[in-house]
C-alpha cells in the first residue's frame, strides 16, 4: 500500500509573508527549506470544541525542541511572551510551552522526554 512518508511542508496565509518568514527563521530557526531532525511527528485531528488551543484557530503548529529552557529564555529576551503550565508536562510526553507568531497563530514548543525518539 502506498502511503505518506513525512510532512512535506506547512503552508499558511500571511499578511506580510517576508516578515513572517524572517520571524520564524530568527526566533525558531525554521527556514523556507528546512531539514528537520528525524523524530516523532504527531498528526492528530482535534474535536471542533477542543480547548487545547484557541477556538479562533483551526490549527496549531508544534515544534520539537532540544532545550526548552534555553529557547524560552531566548524568546523572552526577544520580547516574545511564553506560556508554560506544570499540568502540560508529564514524564511520558515531555515538556511544553506556547507562543504566538506576530499574526496570532498558536505555536506549541515540545521537548520530548529524554530517551524518546528524536529527543536529545
Buried (B, 14 or more C-beta within 10 A) or exposed (E): EEEEEEEEEEEEEBEEEEEBBEBBEEBBEBEEEEEEEEEEEEEEEEEEEEEEBEEEEEEBBBBBBEEBEEBBEBBEEEEBEBEBEEEBBEEEBBBBBBBBBBEEBBBBBBBBEEEBEBBE
